[in-house]
Amino acid sequence: MSDFAIFQTGGKQYRVKAGDIVKVEKLDAEGKVEFDQVLMVGDKIGTPFVSGAKVIADVVEQKRADKILVFKKKRRQNYRRTKGHRQFITVLKITEIKG
């Protein structure tokens, strides 16, 4: 088992080790999830991915992130718009790194 790994999902990259809890873009999954797009495991660097490496995680919950406010303004034009947004996320607990 390796010390840490960097994997890619949802267009973002995450540095994790076994036991970490990570919030990622929404995944349509329950139970266990395997990620095979592993960029780095310990001191092994992939080109672009490390062959045979996997990050295995358990889905803890599906939820929505905190609300962010999007505020637009143009000065001296009496133009103001406010919008809110809550992104859907999946909370994962990393169980194992195979590399």
N, C-alpha and C positions, 0 to 999 in steps of 0.2 A: 504494500500500500504506500502511495506517494504522499509527500508532505502537503502539497497544494497543487491546484490545477487552475487553468484559465480556460473557460468555455464560452461559447457564443450561442445566444438565443434571442430572438426578437430584435435583431440588429444591434444588440449591445453585448459587451463582454464582461464577464464576472470572474473575479479571483476568489476561489473558495477552497476550503479544506473540510475534511470530514467533521460533521457536527454543526456546521454553519447553517444559519437560517437566512435565506435569500428571497427578496421580492423581485419577481421577473414579470415581463409582459404576459398577458393572459394566455394560458395553455388549456386546450380542451382535453384534460386528462384527470384521472382520479387514481389513487393508489401510488404506484411507482412510475417514475419517468426516467428514461435514459437519454443522455446527451452524447452524441458521438462527434460533434464538431468541437473537439478539444484542441486548443491552440498550443497549450504548454502543460506538461506534467513534470513537476520537480525541475530538473535541469534539462529535460528533453524539449526541444523547440520543434514544432511541426512546420511543414512547408506545403500548404498552409496549415494542415491538421496533422496531429500525431496519429499514425496508423495504429488501430487496435485499442486506442485509449477511450475510456468511457467515464462519464460522471453519472452516478446513480443517485436519485433523490426521491423522497417521499413528498407527496402533496399534502401540506398541512391544512390549507384553506384557500378558497376562492373568494376574493373580496374586492372592494374598490379602494383606491388610494385616497389620501386627503384631498380636499378640494383646492384647486388653484384658481385664482382670479385673473382674468385677462382684461386689462383696462387699456382702452385706446383713447387718445386725446389729440386734437389739433388745436394749437393755441390760437386765440383770437377768432375762432370760427364757431364757437358755441357747439363744438362737436365732442361728445363724450359717450363711450359705449363700455358697458361692463358685461362680461360673460364669465360663467363659472364652468369648470370641467373637472370630472372625476374619472380617472383612468381605471380600467379593470386590471387587476393584478392577481398573480398566483403566488402564494407563499410556499416555499420549498425548504425542506430540511435535507441537507446533503448527507447521505449515509455512507457512500463508498466512492473511492476514486480508483479506477483500474487503469494501469498504464504500463 
